[in-house]
Amino acid sequence: MAKNTFHLVSLGCAKNTVDSDSMAQLLIRDGYLATEDPQKASVLIVNTCGFIGPAKEESFRVLGELADLKRNGQVLIAAGCLTQRYGVEVAQKVPGIDGILGTRRWMDIVQVVSELRKSKHPEPVYHLPDEAATVGADEHDALRASVAGASAYLKVADGCRRPCAFCAIPLIKGTAVSRPVETILDEARRLRDAGVRELILIAQDTTDYGRDLGLKDGLAVLLERLCDEVANTPHPNPSPIGRGARGEGSLDWIRVMYAYPGCVTDRLIDVMAARKQILPYLDMPLQHAHPKTLYRMKRPSNIDWVHKTLGRMREKISDLSIRTTFIVGYPGETVEEFQALMDFVNEIRFDRVGTFQFSFEPGTTSAPLGDPVPASVKQERYERLMELQQTISLQVNQSYVGKTLDVLIEGFDNGISIGRSYRDAPEIDGMIFVEGKAEVGEIVPVKITGAMAYDLTGSLAKTLIQI
């Protein structure tokens, strides 16, 4: 076990992954080395997720496993969302934890590690300062991105000001804080110059970007500047990964995640339609489709807006792919309300749908409603909705057979290249399995030859598609 080594486990969503990678950057700059083997690390860190029940259980399990493995000379730090909200409970439930670091002050990881290693502490060190009312501003020089191959998540804001009754994120993160436009542009250039082909913009609510900076239509403004000042100005000396269908060292794809219903403006639609680098893909979690359920959720309940906006987007943005998520079994969800959700999904025909069973969260505004829908009913509704969507997804996928799609290649195994098209966000959507070998990091044209409910198959097209 080397003295200045750390092992970091990141749980939960891509936004958490960005925080984890930012903490790793700060530790490495302080002289630490990362290791995949927890037995070889002097510092063990778990960046926890505390969003819903199953995520909490996973966080406690991973913490417990590392605590059981911990040896003399090692320190274990529980960081992230779960510890921000339940710091004392986490330390009590998992003996062996040495430090507690909340998600609002992740940038203090070096300070916490230094304090823990100075001397032994009989009790866990809590770093949950009262003045951290929201996530920290950019008072550090860590890149707020997570890179995986030729793709990168770039965090444009953190925290959330939405009132969703079921969600604990405002309690965990605090209100929304947007990052400066110039900082985001600079980081996007650095990612492009390092060979990133796909930039994925993330926040708790990307459509709220810039409100606290005084920007109107902030996301549209940011996207325009990313296209004009980053994507259209390729680096003169790109890394080897940065070659492909659209040019040398260019930022080819910009993907938008986590849009909020009611906040997809006409300007945003026009910008997405006009700029070739912005993928015709939008992730917009709707959560439900019955106005009464949405009202209890404290979510936008104007279903007419959803129909009109999706119709306008599909009219203006060619080949638009839409992903959404729903919650089944929310308190008070009647048979009629659930059926309205099923009818809505059947009518709209989303490309991708994620479904969650309601998870009771104490402290949220939905807590007084309790958790009255039986687990068996939640499970049955979950299965019915997913079965319906699988049928729709298969039919939508089948419509691509015979067409040619640009595919970002991410791997190769046993004669098959593996990648994603514009329709597929990393980790949550489908894959395209391509006969033959294409270079990892390339964007290549693939003729689709087969379809499954989630994935497609294809073969390399003979000529590159110029977009």
Residue pairs with C-beta under 8 A, 6 or more apart in sequence:
1 39
1 40
1 41
1 42
1 71
1 73
1 74
2 33
2 35
2 40
2 42
3 42
4 31
4 32
4 33
4 42
5 32
5 33
5 34
5 35
5 40
5 41
5 42
5 43
6 24
6 27
6 32
6 33
6 34
6 35
6 41
6 42
6 43
6 44
6 45
6 113
7 34
7 35
7 36
7 37
7 38
7 40
7 41
7 43
7 44
7 45
8 20
8 23
8 24
8 34
8 45
8 46
8 47
9 45
9 46
9 47
9 62
9 66
10 16
10 17
10 19
10 20
10 21
10 47
11 46
11 47
11 48
11 49
11 55
11 58
11 59
11 62
11 80
12 47
12 48
12 49
12 51
12 55
12 80
12 81
13 49
13 51
14 146
14 153
14 200
14 202
14 257
14 426
14 427
15 153
15 155
15 158
15 202
15 203
15 204
16 47
16 49
16 80
16 81
17 146
17 153
18 144
18 145
18 146
18 153
18 154
18 155
18 202
19 47
19 80
19 103
19 106
20 47
20 146
21 143
21 145
21 146
21 147
22 106
22 107
22 140
22 142
22 143
22 144
23 45
23 47
23 79
23 106
23 107
23 109
23 142
24 34
25 142
25 143
26 107
26 109
26 110
26 140
26 142
27 34
27 43
27 109
27 110
27 113
28 34
30 110
32 43
32 113
35 41
38 44
38 66
38 69
39 69
39 71
41 74
42 73
42 74
42 75
42 117
43 74
43 75
43 77
43 113
43 117
44 66
44 70
44 74
44 75
44 76
44 77
45 76
45 77
45 79
45 109
46 59
46 62
46 63
46 66
46 76
46 77
46 78
46 79
46 80
47 79
47 80
47 106
48 59
48 62
48 63
48 78
48 79
48 80
48 81
48 82
48 83
48 90
49 55
49 56
49 58
49 59
49 80
49 81
49 82
50 56
50 59
50 80
50 81
50 82
50 83
50 84
50 85
50 86
50 168
50 172
51 81
51 168
51 169
52 356
52 359
52 361
53 359
53 360
54 359
55 82
56 82
59 80
59 82
60 82
60 90
60 93
60 94
63 76
63 78
63 90
63 94
63 97
64 94
66 76
67 76
67 94
67 95
67 96
67 97
68 96
70 76
70 96
75 98
75 99
75 113
75 116
75 117
76 96
76 97
76 98
76 99
77 97
77 98
77 99
77 100
77 101
77 109
77 112
77 113
77 116
78 87
78 90
78 91
78 94
78 97
78 99
78 100
78 101
79 100
79 101
79 102
79 103
79 106
79 109
80 101
80 102
80 103
80 106
81 103
81 172
81 173
82 90
83 90
83 100
83 101
83 102
83 103
83 128
84 102
84 103
84 104
84 128
84 172
84 173
85 168
85 171
85 172
85 363
87 100
87 102
87 126
87 128
88 126
90 97
90 100
91 97
91 100
91 124
91 126
97 124
98 116
98 121
98 124
98 125
99 112
99 113
99 115
99 116
99 124
99 125
99 126
99 127
100 124
100 125
100 126
100 127
100 128
101 108
101 109
101 112
101 127
101 128
102 127
102 128
102 132
103 135
103 172
103 173
104 132
104 133
104 134
104 135
104 136
104 173
104 174
105 127
105 128
105 129
105 132
105 136
106 136
107 136
107 139
107 140
107 142
108 127
111 127
112 125
112 127
115 125
116 125
132 174
133 174
134 159
134 173
134 174
134 175
134 177
135 158
135 159
135 173
135 174
135 177
137 177
138 144
138 179
138 180
138 183
143 187
143 190
143 191
144 154
144 155
144 179
144 187
145 152
145 153
145 154
145 155
145 187
145 191
146 152
146 153
147 191
147 194
147 196
148 426
149 241
149 410
149 440
149 441
150 195
150 196
150 197
150 198
150 241
150 242
150 408
150 410
150 440
150 441
151 196
151 197
151 198
151 199
151 200
151 408
151 410
151 426
152 191
152 196
152 198
152 199
152 200
153 200
153 202
154 184
154 187
154 188
154 191
154 199
154 200
154 201
154 202
155 179
155 202
155 203
156 178
156 179
156 184
156 201
156 202
156 203
156 206
156 209
156 222
157 176
157 177
157 178
157 179
157 203
157 204
157 205
157 206
157 208
157 209
158 173
158 176
158 177
158 179
158 203
158 204
159 169
159 170
159 173
159 174
159 175
159 176
159 177
159 204
160 167
160 169
160 170
160 173
160 175
160 176
160 204
160 205
160 208
161 170
161 175
161 176
161 208
162 170
162 204
162 205
162 208
162 260
163 298
163 365
164 287
164 297
164 298
164 299
165 296
165 297
165 298
165 299
165 364
165 365
165 366
165 369
166 287
166 297
166 327
166 330
166 358
166 359
166 361
166 364
166 366
167 361
167 364
168 361
168 363
168 364
169 204
171 363
171 364
173 204
176 203
176 204
176 205
176 208
176 211
176 212
177 212
178 208
178 209
178 210
178 211
178 212
178 213
178 215
178 218
180 213
181 210
181 213
181 215
181 221
181 222
181 225
184 222
184 226
185 225
185 226
185 229
185 230
188 199
188 226
188 230
188 251
189 230
189 235
191 199
191 251
192 199
192 230
192 231
192 234
192 235
192 242
192 249
192 250
192 251
193 235
193 238
193 239
193 249
194 239
195 238
195 239
195 240
195 241
195 242
195 249
195 441
196 242
196 251
197 241
197 242
197 244
197 250
197 251
197 252
197 253
197 408
197 441
197 443
198 252
198 253
198 254
198 255
198 408
199 226
199 251
199 253
199 254
199 255
200 255
200 257
200 425
200 426
201 219
201 222
201 223
201 254
201 255
201 256
201 257
202 257
202 258
203 209
203 258
204 258
205 258
205 259
205 260
205 263
206 219
206 256
206 257
206 258
206 259
207 219
207 259
207 260
207 263
207 264
207 265
207 268
208 218
208 260
208 263
209 215
209 218
209 219
209 222
210 216
210 217
210 218
210 219
210 221
210 222
211 218
215 221
217 265
217 267
217 268
219 256
219 268
220 265
220 267
220 268
220 270
220 271
223 254
223 256
223 268
223 271
223 272
223 275
223 278
224 271
224 275
226 251
226 254
226 277
227 254
227 275
227 277
227 278
230 251
231 250
231 251
231 252
231 254
231 277
232 277
234 247
234 248
234 249
234 250
234 251
235 242
235 249
236 249
237 249
238 248
238 249
238 250
239 249
240 441
241 440
241 441
242 248
242 249
242 250
242 441
243 249
243 441
243 442
244 252
244 441
244 442
244 443
244 444
245 252
245 406
245 442
245 443
245 444
245 445
245 464
245 465
245 466
245 467
246 252
246 443
246 466
246 467
251 277
252 277
252 443
253 277
253 279
253 408
253 422
253 443
254 275
254 277
254 278
254 279
255 279
255 281
255 422
255 425
256 272
256 278
256 279
256 281
256 282
256 283
257 283
257 425
258 283
258 285
259 282
259 283
259 284
260 284
260 300
261 284
261 285
261 286
261 299
261 300
261 305
261 306
262 300
262 302
262 305
264 282
264 284
264 309
264 313
266 312
269 309
269 312
269 313
269 316
269 317
270 316
271 278
272 278
272 280
272 282
272 313
272 317
273 316
273 317
273 318
276 467
279 422
280 317
280 318
280 319
280 320
280 321
280 422
281 320
281 321
281 322
281 323
281 422
281 423
281 425
282 313
282 320
282 321
282 322
282 323
283 323
283 324
283 425
284 322
284 323
284 324
285 324
285 325
286 306
286 324
286 325
286 326
287 294
287 297
287 299
287 325
287 326
287 327
288 294
288 297
288 299
288 326
288 327
288 330
288 333
288 337
288 341
289 303
289 306
289 326
289 340
289 341
289 343
289 344
289 345
290 333
290 336
290 337
290 338
290 340
290 341
291 301
291 302
291 303
292 301
292 332
292 337
293 330
293 332
293 333
293 337
293 341
294 300
294 301
294 303
295 301
296 330
296 331
296 332
296 366
296 369
297 327
297 330
297 366
298 365
303 344
307 348
310 322
310 348
313 320
313 322
314 320
319 422
321 351
321 352
321 422
321 423
322 348
322 350
322 351
322 352
323 350
323 351
323 352
323 353
323 354
323 425
323 428
323 429
324 350
324 352
324 353
324 354
325 353
325 354
325 355
325 356
326 341
326 345
326 353
326 354
326 355
326 356
326 385
327 355
327 356
327 357
327 358
328 338
328 341
328 355
328 356
328 357
328 358
328 378
328 381
328 382
328 385
329 357
329 358
329 373
329 377
329 378
329 381
329 382
330 358
330 366
330 373
331 358
331 366
331 369
331 370
331 371
331 372
331 373
332 369
332 372
333 358
333 373
333 381
338 381
341 385
342 384
342 385
342 388
345 353
345 385
345 388
345 389
345 392
346 388
346 392
349 392
349 395
349 396
350 389
350 392
351 393
351 396
351 423
352 393
352 423
352 428
352 429
352 430
353 385
353 386
353 389
353 392
353 393
354 428
355 382
355 385
355 386
355 389
357 375
357 378
357 379
357 382
358 371
358 373
358 378
360 366
360 367
360 370
360 371
361 367
390 453
391 453
393 453
393 454
394 451
394 452
394 453
397 430
397 451
397 452
397 453
397 454
397 455
397 456
398 451
400 448
400 451
400 456
401 448
401 449
401 450
401 451
402 447
402 448
403 447
403 448
404 445
404 446
404 447
404 448
404 461
404 465
405 421
405 422
405 423
405 432
405 445
405 446
405 448
405 456
405 458
406 421
406 422
406 443
406 444
406 445
406 446
406 465
406 467
407 419
407 420
407 421
407 432
407 434
407 438
407 443
407 444
407 445
407 446
407 458
408 419
408 420
408 421
408 441
408 442
408 443
409 417
409 418
409 419
409 434
409 438
409 439
409 440
409 441
409 442
409 443
409 444
410 418
410 419
410 420
410 440
411 417
411 418
411 419
411 440
412 418
412 437
412 438
412 440
415 435
415 436
415 437
416 433
416 434
416 435
417 433
417 434
417 435
417 436
417 437
417 438
417 460
418 431
418 432
418 433
418 434
419 431
419 432
419 434
419 438
419 444
419 446
420 426
420 429
420 430
420 431
420 432
421 432
421 446
421 456
423 429
423 430
424 430
424 431
424 432
429 454
430 454
430 455
430 456
431 454
431 455
431 456
432 446
432 448
432 455
432 456
432 457
432 458
433 455
433 456
433 457
433 458
434 444
434 446
434 457
434 458
434 459
434 460
435 457
435 458
435 459
435 460
436 459
436 460
438 444
438 460
444 460
444 461
444 464
445 460
445 461
445 463
445 464
445 465
446 458
446 459
446 460
446 461
447 458
447 459
447 460
447 461
448 456
448 457
448 458
449 457
449 458
449 459
450 456
450 457
450 458
451 457
